[in-house]
């Protein structure tokens, strides 16, 4: 299951965020890369990371395995344990 939302769209269900709205960033894999980064993701509080609809554990140090994603806040960079296939979708939810 992959929920389709446009970039910067307000998340209105699922996770309660009492002090601020939540937003999404979508990425579509080019094929064979295992990371992406974007200036709009610098220093965000990430509340969810999904790759082809599967939730990934967010880590901040170390090397990610296939169930994890490494988030480097100062770079706005997300590194996955498995490379993207062409057209594979990723969604980052953040506040």
C-alpha positions, -999 to +999 in steps of 0.1 A: +000+000+000+014+034-010-004+066-001+000+091-029+004+127-017+020+156-034+052+173-020+046+196+009+010+184+012-004+186+047-009+152+064-043+152+079-046+117+094-028+089+111-003+107+133-014+133+158+008+164+157-006+188+183+019+217+178+025+218+140+012+202+108+030+173+091+042+174+055+054+149+029+083+147+005+081+122-024+110+106-043+109+083-073+140+061-078+160+064-110+175+029-105+206+016-086+210+046-063+206+040-025+202+076-013+187+110-021+190+144-005+171+176-008+176+210+008+139+211+018+147+181+041+175+197+061+170+197+099+134+183+098+118+162+124+111+130+104+081+111+116+078+085+089+098+070+060+083+046+035+098+028+005+072+013-019+047+015+009+069-003+035+077+016+067+114+019+074+131+025+108+148+058+109+184+057+122+208+086+127+242+067+129+256+035+113+248+017+081+211+009+074+199-026+067+170-034+044+145-024+071+161+010+079+170+044+065+198+066+077+188+102+080+215+129+081+197+161+092+225+185+084+225+173+047+188+165+043+201+131+031+183+097+033+204+065+027+187+031+024+201-004+029+188-015-005+192+003-038+162+018-055+147+001-086+137+024-114+103+040-106+103+028-070+085+053-047+096+067-014+077+090+009+092+110+038+068+124+064+081+153+085+071+182+107 
